[in-house]
Amino acid sequence: SAAERERIVAQLQKKTRPQTPIVFATIAYSEQVYSAAGESPLESFIQQPFTLVTGIANPQPLLDFLKSKGVDFQHIAFPDHHHFTDKEL
């Protein structure tokens, strides 16, 4: 929210130089899924359950996005920057 951003900016300004820019970023997910097999619309996964494997710090936004699209998936979470073994793959 705007109020939350203002609160964060006020806190950061206390700890940074006046000329330091403070920016915010968001995640915008694609409606396409890209893989070695090619490109497919996300909608094609709604009727086809699959397993999602993540190795990212916070997969929750991705999980929330997929759930909001009605996608049926099982999630297997690994730690951030996980080095997958041949057995895991």
KOLNU-118577 format. One line per 4 residues: number of its first residue (from 1); for each residue x, y, z of N, C-alpha, C. Coordinates in Angstrom, 3 decimals, always signed. Last residue first. Layout:
NUM	X/Y/Z/X/Y/Z/X/Y/Z  ...
end
This chain:
89	+17.058/-34.510/-9.853/+16.498/-34.137/-11.153/+15.846/-35.323/-11.803  +18.066/-35.877/-7.700/+16.920/-34.988/-7.494/+16.246/-34.615/-8.813  +20.245/-37.186/-8.898/+19.148/-37.977/-8.333/+17.892/-37.118/-8.145  +21.940/-35.098/-9.520/+21.353/-35.875/-10.609/+20.152/-36.669/-10.112
85	+21.076/-32.324/-7.356/+21.876/-33.499/-7.708/+21.203/-34.205/-8.879  +21.019/-28.806/-7.348/+20.313/-30.061/-7.559/+21.284/-31.172/-7.944  +21.654/-26.541/-5.137/+22.431/-27.247/-6.161/+21.820/-28.634/-6.318  +19.522/-23.791/-4.527/+19.845/-25.192/-4.272/+20.626/-25.783/-5.445
81	+18.781/-21.132/-4.222/+20.005/-21.458/-4.967/+20.469/-22.887/-4.709  +16.896/-21.800/-1.320/+17.335/-20.809/-2.297/+18.670/-21.219/-2.906  +15.802/-25.247/-0.906/+16.340/-23.964/-0.440/+16.767/-23.071/-1.613  +12.816/-26.503/-2.516/+14.210/-26.648/-2.118/+14.703/-25.282/-1.652
77	+9.587/-27.865/-2.596/+10.438/-26.694/-2.345/+11.831/-27.118/-1.914  +7.182/-28.914/-4.681/+8.346/-29.432/-3.964/+9.322/-28.273/-3.834  +3.720/-28.935/-5.057/+4.927/-28.115/-4.920/+5.986/-28.859/-4.122  +1.424/-29.813/-7.530/+2.065/-30.221/-6.283/+3.370/-29.439/-6.223
73	-1.441/-28.176/-9.011/-0.038/-28.570/-8.955/+0.348/-29.039/-7.559  -3.664/-26.737/-11.067/-3.574/-27.873/-10.146/-2.128/-28.368/-10.132  -4.656/-23.335/-11.297/-3.751/-24.390/-11.735/-3.651/-25.462/-10.647  -6.109/-21.037/-10.933/-6.811/-22.318/-10.906/-5.972/-23.493/-11.350
69	-4.879/-18.672/-10.636/-5.216/-19.039/-12.012/-5.945/-20.375/-12.083  -4.253/-18.636/-7.996/-5.260/-17.668/-8.458/-5.716/-17.966/-9.882  -2.187/-20.509/-7.968/-3.474/-20.858/-7.352/-4.576/-19.918/-7.835  -0.183/-18.964/-9.192/-0.683/-20.175/-9.846/-2.038/-20.598/-9.284
65	+0.117/-16.925/-7.235/-0.249/-16.608/-8.618/-0.856/-17.826/-9.305  +0.945/-18.406/-4.992/-0.306/-17.640/-4.948/-0.809/-17.311/-6.353  +3.416/-19.350/-5.940/+2.356/-20.293/-5.566/+0.995/-19.596/-5.559  +4.758/-16.898/-6.240/+4.528/-17.761/-7.403/+3.400/-18.748/-7.119
61	+4.835/-15.996/-3.551/+4.138/-15.214/-4.587/+3.839/-16.038/-5.845  +6.339/-18.220/-2.316/+4.923/-17.969/-2.033/+4.222/-17.093/-3.070  +9.049/-18.721/-2.539/+8.186/-19.155/-3.638/+6.718/-18.763/-3.471  +11.723/-17.199/-1.722/+10.326/-17.058/-1.307/+9.412/-17.461/-2.460
57	+14.177/-18.216/-2.780/+14.046/-17.791/-1.380/+12.598/-17.762/-0.914  +13.991/-21.223/-4.777/+14.049/-19.768/-4.621/+13.732/-19.393/-3.177  +13.562/-23.578/-6.201/+14.780/-23.401/-5.421/+15.020/-21.910/-5.267  +10.769/-25.716/-6.906/+11.383/-24.397/-6.754/+12.651/-24.488/-5.922
53	+8.726/-27.496/-9.020/+9.925/-27.602/-8.191/+10.560/-26.225/-8.129  +5.537/-28.653/-9.431/+6.352/-27.442/-9.484/+7.515/-27.618/-8.518  +3.918/-31.070/-11.261/+4.744/-30.828/-10.082/+5.606/-29.605/-10.337  +0.484/-30.915/-12.444/+1.929/-31.051/-12.606/+2.624/-30.808/-11.280
49	-2.620/-31.542/-14.150/-1.841/-31.415/-12.915/-0.349/-31.623/-13.185  -4.239/-29.901/-16.488/-3.185/-30.904/-16.464/-2.358/-30.736/-15.192  -5.873/-27.766/-16.753/-6.501/-29.081/-16.818/-5.495/-30.214/-16.671  -4.055/-25.669/-16.607/-5.187/-25.696/-15.681/-5.808/-27.088/-15.625
45	-2.177/-25.513/-18.536/-1.823/-26.273/-17.343/-2.982/-26.382/-16.353  -3.100/-23.839/-20.471/-3.018/-25.261/-20.820/-2.680/-26.130/-19.615  -2.798/-21.293/-19.401/-4.125/-21.917/-19.367/-4.078/-23.411/-19.664  -0.244/-20.561/-20.129/-0.469/-21.020/-18.762/-1.807/-21.740/-18.643
41	+0.737/-21.719/-23.352/-0.045/-20.800/-22.526/-0.275/-21.401/-21.142  +4.172/-22.539/-23.987/+2.773/-22.960/-23.855/+2.014/-21.918/-23.051  +7.109/-23.102/-25.857/+6.263/-22.140/-25.146/+4.821/-22.641/-25.143  +9.473/-25.815/-25.466/+8.869/-24.689/-26.171/+8.034/-23.817/-25.258
37	+10.919/-27.641/-24.104/+9.972/-28.159/-25.099/+9.301/-27.043/-25.894  +12.244/-26.195/-22.236/+13.046/-26.740/-23.327/+12.149/-27.263/-24.450  +9.818/-23.533/-21.640/+10.613/-24.701/-21.253/+11.447/-25.148/-22.444  +7.566/-21.160/-20.363/+8.680/-21.423/-21.268/+9.479/-22.607/-20.744
33	+4.285/-20.154/-20.401/+5.247/-21.005/-19.705/+6.315/-21.377/-20.724  +2.530/-17.039/-20.206/+3.163/-18.099/-20.986/+4.124/-18.878/-20.098  +1.804/-14.933/-18.806/+0.716/-15.881/-19.065/+1.219/-17.034/-19.931  +4.240/-13.987/-16.341/+3.788/-14.128/-17.719/+2.606/-15.092/-17.795
29	+4.074/-11.874/-13.462/+4.226/-13.183/-14.084/+3.634/-13.190/-15.483  +5.797/-9.406/-12.068/+4.686/-9.579/-13.002/+4.912/-10.898/-13.737  +6.705/-8.036/-9.021/+6.824/-9.193/-9.900/+5.584/-9.239/-10.779  +8.159/-4.796/-8.378/+7.107/-5.797/-8.251/+7.395/-6.945/-9.214
25	+10.097/-2.485/-6.440/+9.891/-3.346/-7.602/+8.755/-4.322/-7.316  +11.073/+0.812/-5.563/+10.322/-0.402/-5.255/+10.123/-1.180/-6.544  +13.829/+2.853/-4.456/+12.889/+2.378/-5.471/+12.205/+1.102/-4.992  +15.520/+5.614/-3.554/+14.815/+4.474/-2.973/+13.740/+4.076/-3.970
21	+18.716/+7.096/-4.043/+17.357/+6.818/-4.516/+16.783/+5.578/-3.825  +20.473/+9.244/-1.997/+20.294/+7.837/-2.324/+18.862/+7.585/-2.795  +20.840/+11.789/-1.085/+20.768/+11.609/-2.537/+20.547/+10.152/-2.951  +21.043/+11.523/+1.737/+19.867/+12.182/+1.135/+19.727/+11.927/-0.369
17	+22.103/+8.214/+2.702/+22.406/+9.596/+2.330/+21.195/+10.211/+1.639  +20.246/+6.278/+5.156/+20.942/+6.477/+3.890/+21.243/+7.956/+3.672  +18.684/+6.022/+7.373/+19.910/+5.226/+7.338/+20.712/+5.408/+6.055  +16.401/+7.462/+7.078/+17.155/+7.681/+8.313/+18.528/+7.021/+8.252
13	+15.337/+6.384/+4.802/+15.951/+7.709/+4.713/+16.748/+8.045/+5.968  +14.137/+4.037/+5.733/+15.369/+3.958/+4.952/+16.086/+5.299/+4.875  +11.859/+5.072/+7.036/+12.858/+4.298/+7.785/+14.191/+4.264/+7.050  +10.540/+6.298/+4.877/+10.934/+7.097/+6.047/+12.000/+6.371/+6.864
9	+10.059/+4.054/+3.250/+10.926/+5.140/+2.776/+11.421/+5.965/+3.959  +8.227/+2.665/+4.886/+9.518/+2.063/+4.552/+10.502/+3.131/+4.105  +6.093/+4.483/+4.890/+6.707/+4.077/+6.155/+8.105/+3.501/+5.905  +5.462/+4.540/+2.177/+5.908/+5.771/+2.848/+6.615/+5.454/+4.164
5	+4.589/+1.879/+1.835/+5.778/+2.371/+1.118/+6.331/+3.622/+1.790  +2.297/+1.946/+3.447/+3.407/+1.045/+3.795/+4.696/+1.492/+3.109  +0.725/+3.742/+2.024/+1.125/+4.060/+3.402/+2.309/+3.202/+3.839  +0.304/+2.350/-0.356/+1.046/+3.616/-0.375/+1.540/+3.981/+1.019
1	+0.838/-1.186/+0.000/+0.000/+0.000/+0.000/+0.882/+1.248/+0.000
end
